Amino acid sequence: MNAQTGQQSFVHRYFKLDEKHTTVKTELIAGFTTFIALAYIMFVNPNILAEAGIPKEAAIASTIWIAAIATMAMGVVANYPVALAPGMGLNAFFAYYVVGVLHLHWTVALGAVFFSGIFFLILTIGGIRQAIINAVPTNLKIAIGVGIGMFIAFIGLKGTGLVIPDKATFVGLGHVTEPTTMLSLFGLLLTAALIARRVQGAILIGILATTVLSMCLGYSPVPHGIGDIISSSMPSMGATFGELDIAGAWNYGIVSIIFTFTVVELFDNMGTLIGLTSKANLVKPDGTIENLDKALTTDACGTVLSAIFGTSTVTSYIESAAGIAAGGKTGLTAVTVSLCFFVSLLFAPVIGLVPGFATAPALILVGAMMMTDVGRIHFSDYTDGLPAFLTIIMMPMTGSIANGFAFGFVSYAFMKLVTGKGKEVTWIMWIVAAAFLVNLVMRS
């Protein structure tokens, strides 16, 4: 009894539960709530990585392991109620552009992720990250998120079969009556309805419901025994662990790719953390965020580790807001999420049974959610509006997040210069725009 009391008091002291006006029960419920909202990544990320050639079992293992370890670190080190996992958008950039368009091997792409993590860690420790964030105008910051949302949604539409290649118009409408397309539409509408009704874990429910229905109709394999549901051994990362090609990434000279990984991670993570810490009352009266350096350092180390494990860049997840809304205020919430991820390793066989057309609706809906900030962009000033528009439209239209950055940053510097507003462009933006311009010229 005394040991239990001592253990409880240690938990209270370490996570500052009394100071944060919360309880162990509240934190545990909040953690489980976040996990349910975030669990879809275990199904979606392996399917995306598999299209890059990464063995699916290893992709499942690396996704779950990195989410569990990085989230645990965020809770223990930064005392944040924030979960981490491979980021949507960054995984698409990894699979569909770096591997799909540039035709680099996935091991080389992992090498680029590794370099971006090291670079982000240096920026974090050196305090340079704030200068970079401040250098990019608000309009472009918002446009980056919106553009990535469109990019993800377009990939999801292709995954459902609704969008197909067309020689005359480049893209066209697919065969809506195809069974797998109809199943995807079922999943899309069901999940959207659940989200509209604010049902926790809506995306996860939609994926599972679509998978079960496809099994019943014979379009997906059906588990025949307990071994097809619960694994007797942990899924192995053997095919991907330590397989990153650092030399290949360096020799290829993919500065723009490393830069894109870094910048997307920088803005995405910073924006997410600002929003989540505000909801969790972690912002001090002077506007500073407590333990922010620890949180960013944890995230950067997670990126390096994700490359070693064999998955795309890890980042903080906005779905953590579900747990925060349920009362989560400390790292105990994140620790709970981490433990749930560890337990889910036992159910890896089920994850492997989920088809791509069942996870495609999740991409569309995540993209739709990322579009919500488009109204904050000031399109009335053309020197701001055009660069923002090009950032957004060039990502899905060219199949590259990096191209969206390039056209947005270069056009911003050019428009400000020719309209006599060159002083609004910081020296950092000039350097970044020039680097992207050189990269575009060299690739043409």
C-alpha positions in Angstrom: 0.0 0.0 0.0 2.8 2.4 0.9 4.7 1.5 -2.3 1.6 2.1 -4.3 1.1 5.5 -2.6 4.7 6.3 -3.2 4.4 5.4 -6.9 1.3 7.4 -7.3 3.0 10.4 -5.7 5.9 10.0 -8.0 3.6 10.1 -11.0 1.9 13.2 -9.6 5.2 14.9 -9.0 6.9 14.0 -12.3 4.0 15.0 -14.5 3.0 17.9 -12.2 -0.6 16.6 -12.2 -1.7 18.7 -9.2 0.0 21.8 -10.6 -1.9 21.3 -13.9 -5.2 20.6 -12.0 -5.7 17.1 -13.5 -5.8 13.5 -12.3 -4.4 10.2 -13.4 -7.8 9.0 -14.5 -8.4 12.1 -16.6 -5.0 11.7 -18.2 -5.5 8.0 -19.0 -8.9 8.7 -20.6 -7.4 11.6 -22.6 -4.6 9.4 -23.8 -7.0 6.6 -25.0 -9.1 9.3 -26.7 -6.1 10.6 -28.6 -5.0 7.1 -29.6 -8.5 6.3 -31.1 -8.4 9.6 -33.1 -4.8 8.8 -34.3 -4.9 5.1 -34.8 -5.8 5.4 -38.5 -2.1 6.2 -39.2 -1.2 2.5 -38.5 -3.3 1.6 -41.5 -2.7 4.5 -43.8 1.1 5.0 -43.5 2.1 1.4 -44.3 0.0 1.4 -47.4 1.7 4.6 -48.6 5.2 3.4 -47.8 4.4 0.0 -49.5 3.9 2.0 -52.7 7.4 3.2 -52.4 8.6 -0.4 -52.3 9.0 -0.8 -48.6 7.9 -4.3 -47.4 4.5 -3.8 -45.8 5.2 -5.8 -42.6 8.3 -3.7 -41.9 6.3 -0.6 -42.7 3.7 -1.6 -40.2 6.3 -2.3 -37.5 8.3 0.9 -38.1 5.2 3.0 -38.1 4.0 1.7 -34.8 7.4 1.5 -33.1 8.4 5.1 -34.0 4.9 6.4 -33.0 5.2 4.6 -29.6 8.8 5.7 -28.8 8.5 9.3 -30.1 5.2 9.8 -28.2 6.7 8.3 -25.0 9.6 10.7 -25.3 7.3 13.7 -25.8 5.4 12.8 -22.7 8.4 12.0 -20.5 10.9 14.7 -21.7 8.6 17.6 -22.6 5.6 16.7 -20.4 3.3 17.5 -23.3 -0.1 15.7 -24.0 1.0 15.4 -27.6 1.3 12.3 -29.8 3.8 11.9 -32.6 3.7 9.6 -35.7 4.8 9.7 -39.3 3.3 12.8 -40.8 0.7 12.9 -43.5 2.0 14.9 -46.4 5.6 14.0 -45.7 4.9 10.3 -46.2 3.2 11.2 -49.5 6.1 13.4 -50.5 8.4 10.5 -49.6 6.6 7.8 -51.6 5.0 9.6 -54.5 7.7 12.2 -55.3 11.1 11.2 -54.0 10.6 7.6 -54.9 7.8 7.8 -57.5 8.9 10.8 -59.6 12.6 11.0 -59.0 12.9 7.2 -59.0 15.2 7.1 -56.0 15.3 3.9 -54.0 13.5 4.1 -50.7 16.7 3.6 -48.9 18.1 6.8 -50.4 14.8 8.6 -49.4 15.4 7.4 -45.9 18.9 8.9 -46.1 17.3 12.3 -46.9 14.9 12.0 -44.0 17.9 11.3 -41.8 19.7 14.5 -43.0 16.5 16.5 -42.5 16.3 15.3 -38.9 19.9 16.2 -38.2 19.4 19.6 -39.9 16.2 20.2 -37.9 18.0 19.2 -34.7 20.8 21.7 -35.4 18.3 24.5 -36.1 16.5 23.7 -32.9 19.6 23.6 -30.7 21.0 26.7 -32.4 17.8 28.7 -32.0 17.7 29.3 -35.7 14.3 27.8 -36.2 12.4 30.9 -35.0 14.3 33.1 -37.5 13.3 30.9 -40.3 9.7 30.7 -39.2 9.5 34.5 -38.8 11.1 35.0 -42.3 8.3 33.3 -44.1 5.2 35.5 -44.5 2.0 34.3 -42.9 0.2 33.9 -46.2 2.8 31.4 -47.5 2.8 29.5 -44.2 -1.0 29.0 -44.5 -0.7 28.2 -48.2 1.8 25.5 -47.5 -0.6 23.7 -45.2 -3.5 24.1 -47.7 -1.4 23.0 -50.6 -0.3 19.8 -48.8 -3.9 19.2 -48.0 -4.8 19.3 -51.7 -1.8 17.1 -52.5 -2.9 14.5 -50.0 -6.6 14.6 -51.2 -5.5 14.2 -54.8 -3.6 11.0 -53.9 -6.6 9.8 -52.0 -8.9 10.4 -55.0 -6.6 8.4 -57.1 -6.5 5.6 -54.5 -10.3 5.4 -54.6 -10.3 5.1 -58.4 -12.4 8.3 -58.7 -9.5 10.0 -60.5 -7.7 8.3 -63.3 -5.2 9.3 -66.0 -6.7 10.7 -69.3 -4.7 11.4 -72.5 -6.9 14.3 -73.5 -7.4 16.1 -70.1 -4.5 14.5 -68.1 -6.9 13.4 -65.4 -10.5 12.2 -65.7 -13.3 10.5 -63.8 -12.9 6.9 -63.1 -15.5 4.1 -63.2 -17.7 5.0 -60.2 -19.5 1.6 -60.4 -16.3 -0.3 -59.9 -16.8 -2.4 -56.7 -13.7 -1.1 -54.9 -14.5 2.5 -55.9 -18.0 2.1 -54.5 -16.5 0.7 -51.3 -14.2 3.7 -51.1 -17.2 6.0 -51.6 -19.0 4.2 -48.8 -16.0 4.7 -46.5 -15.7 8.4 -47.5 -19.4 9.2 -46.8 -19.6 7.2 -43.6 -16.4 8.7 -42.2 -17.5 12.2 -43.2 -20.8 11.8 -41.5 -19.2 10.5 -38.4 -16.8 13.5 -38.4 -19.7 15.9 -38.8 -21.4 14.3 -35.8 -18.1 14.7 -33.9 -17.7 10.9 -33.3 -14.3 10.2 -31.7 -12.2 7.9 -33.9 -14.3 8.6 -37.0 -11.5 7.9 -39.5 -10.5 4.6 -37.8 -14.2 3.5 -37.7 -14.5 4.3 -41.4 -11.4 2.3 -42.3 -12.5 -0.7 -40.3 -16.1 -0.6 -41.6 -15.0 -0.4 -45.2 -12.5 -3.3 -44.7 -15.1 -5.5 -43.0 -17.6 -4.8 -45.8 -15.1 -5.6 -48.5 -14.3 -8.9 -46.7 -18.0 -9.7 -46.6 -18.3 -9.0 -50.4 -15.1 -11.0 -51.2 -12.9 -8.1 -52.2 -10.5 -8.5 -49.3 -9.0 -11.6 -47.6 -10.8 -12.8 -44.6 -8.9 -13.9 -41.4 -9.4 -17.6 -40.8 -8.1 -17.9 -37.3 -6.8 -16.2 -34.2 -3.3 -16.1 -35.8 -4.7 -13.8 -38.5 -5.9 -11.3 -35.9 -3.4 -11.5 -33.0 0.3 -12.0 -33.7 2.2 -14.6 -31.7 5.3 -12.4 -32.3 6.0 -8.8 -32.9 6.1 -7.6 -36.5 9.7 -7.2 -37.7 11.5 -4.1 -38.9 14.3 -6.3 -40.1 13.8 -5.4 -43.8 14.1 -1.6 -43.1 16.0 -1.1 -39.8 19.3 0.6 -40.5 18.8 0.3 -44.2 18.9 4.1 -44.9 21.4 5.0 -47.6 23.1 8.1 -46.2 25.9 8.1 -48.8 23.4 7.7 -51.6 21.4 10.7 -50.3 24.5 12.8 -50.0 26.0 11.8 -53.4 22.7 12.5 -55.2 22.9 16.1 -54.1 19.2 16.3 -53.1 19.5 19.6 -51.2 16.0 20.7 -52.3 14.5 17.4 -51.1 16.2 17.6 -47.7 15.2 21.3 -47.5 11.6 20.4 -48.3 11.5 17.7 -45.7 13.0 20.1 -43.1 10.8 23.1 -44.0 7.5 21.2 -44.1 8.4 19.5 -40.8 9.4 22.9 -39.3 6.2 24.7 -40.1 3.9 21.8 -39.7 5.2 20.9 -36.3 5.5 24.4 -35.1 2.0 25.3 -36.1 0.6 22.1 -34.6 2.5 22.6 -31.3 1.3 26.3 -31.0 -2.3 25.2 -31.5 -2.1 22.3 -29.1 -0.2 24.0 -26.4 -2.7 26.9 -26.4 -5.5 24.4 -26.0 -3.6 22.7 -23.1 -2.9 26.0 -21.4 0.8 25.6 -21.8 1.3 29.2 -23.1 2.7 31.5 -20.5 1.3 35.1 -20.0 4.3 36.6 -21.9 3.4 34.4 -24.9 6.2 31.9 -24.5 5.5 28.2 -24.5 6.9 26.1 -21.7 9.3 23.3 -22.6 9.0 24.2 -26.3 12.7 23.5 -26.9 12.4 20.1 -25.3 9.4 19.4 -27.5 11.1 20.5 -30.7 14.3 18.6 -29.8 12.2 15.4 -29.1 10.6 15.8 -32.5 13.9 16.3 -34.3 15.4 13.2 -32.6 12.2 11.3 -33.6 12.8 12.2 -37.3 16.4 10.9 -37.1 15.1 7.7 -35.4 12.3 7.3 -38.0 14.9 7.2 -40.8 16.8 4.5 -38.9 13.6 2.5 -38.3 12.5 2.7 -41.9 9.6 5.2 -42.1 9.0 8.7 -43.2 9.3 11.8 -41.0 7.7 11.8 -37.6 5.8 14.9 -36.4 3.3 16.1 -33.8 -0.3 15.3 -34.6 -3.2 17.7 -34.5 -5.4 14.7 -33.4 -3.9 15.2 -30.0 -6.5 17.9 -29.6 -9.1 15.2 -29.1 -7.3 14.1 -25.9 -6.7 17.6 -24.8 -10.4 18.3 -25.2 -11.0 15.3 -23.0 -8.9 16.9 -20.2 -5.4 15.9 -21.0 -2.8 18.4 -19.8 0.4 16.6 -19.2 2.8 14.0 -20.6 0.9 11.2 -18.9 -1.6 11.6 -21.7 1.2 11.0 -24.3 2.6 8.1 -22.3 -0.9 6.5 -22.4 -1.0 6.9 -26.2 2.4 5.3 -26.4 1.4 2.3 -24.4 -1.7 1.9 -26.7 0.6 1.8 -29.7 2.8 -0.8 -28.1 -0.2 -3.0 -27.4 -1.4 -2.6 -31.0 1.8 -4.4 -32.2 0.0 -7.6 -31.2 -2.7 -6.8 -33.8 -0.4 -6.2 -36.7 -1.9 -9.0 -38.8 -5.2 -7.1 -38.9 -3.4 -4.0 -40.1 -1.9 -6.0 -43.0 -5.4 -7.1 -44.1 -6.6 -3.5 -44.7 -6.6 -2.7 -48.5 -5.5 0.6 -50.0 -9.0 1.5 -51.1 -10.2 1.4 -47.5 -7.5 3.9 -46.4 -7.8 6.2 -49.4 -10.9 8.1 -48.0 -8.8 9.0 -45.0 -6.4 10.9 -47.2 -9.3 12.8 -48.8 -10.7 13.8 -45.5 -7.4 14.8 -43.9 -6.8 16.9 -47.0 -10.2 18.5 -46.5 -9.4 19.3 -42.9 -6.2 21.0 -44.0 -8.1 23.2 -46.4 -10.0 25.0 -43.5 -7.4 27.8 -43.2 -7.6 28.9 -46.8 -10.0 31.7 -45.8 -7.2 33.3 -43.8 -5.1 34.0 -47.0 -5.3 37.6 -48.2 -5.8 37.1 -51.9 -6.8 40.8 -52.4 -3.1 41.8 -52.4 -1.8 40.2 -55.5 1.8 40.3 -54.3 0.7 38.0 -51.5 -2.2 36.2 -53.2 -0.4 35.0 -56.3 2.5 33.3 -54.5 0.0 31.7 -52.1 -2.1 30.5 -55.0 0.9 29.0 -56.8 2.1 27.3 -53.7 -1.3 25.6 -53.3 -2.0 24.7 -56.9 1.4 23.5 -58.0 1.6 20.8 -55.3 -1.2 18.6 -56.6 -0.8 19.7 -60.3 2.9 18.7 -60.5 2.7 15.9 -57.9 5.4 17.6 -55.8 5.3 19.5 -52.5 8.7 20.8 -53.3 7.5 22.4 -56.5 4.8 24.2 -54.6 7.5 25.6 -52.3 9.6 26.7 -55.3 6.9 28.5 -57.3 5.5 30.1 -54.1 8.8 31.4 -52.7 10.3 32.5 -56.1 7.1 34.3 -57.1 6.8 36.0 -53.7 10.3 37.5 -54.0 9.7 38.5 -57.6 6.3 40.1 -57.1 7.6 42.1 -54.1 10.7 43.3 -56.0 8.9 44.5 -59.2 6.2 46.3 -57.2 8.6 48.2 -55.1 8.0 46.2 -52.0 11.4 44.4 -51.9 12.1 45.5 -48.4 9.3 43.2 -47.2 11.4 40.2 -48.3 13.8 39.2 -45.6 17.3 38.1 -46.5 16.5 34.6 -45.5 13.6 34.5 -48.0 15.9 35.9 -50.7 18.4 33.0 -50.1 15.6 30.4 -50.0 14.0 31.8 -53.2 17.3 32.0 -55.0 18.1 28.3 -54.0 14.7 27.2 -55.4 15.1 29.2 -58.6 18.5 27.6 -59.2 17.0 24.2 -58.5 14.1 24.8 -61.0 16.5 25.9 -63.7 18.8 22.9 -63.2 15.9 20.5 -63.4 14.4 22.0 -66.6 
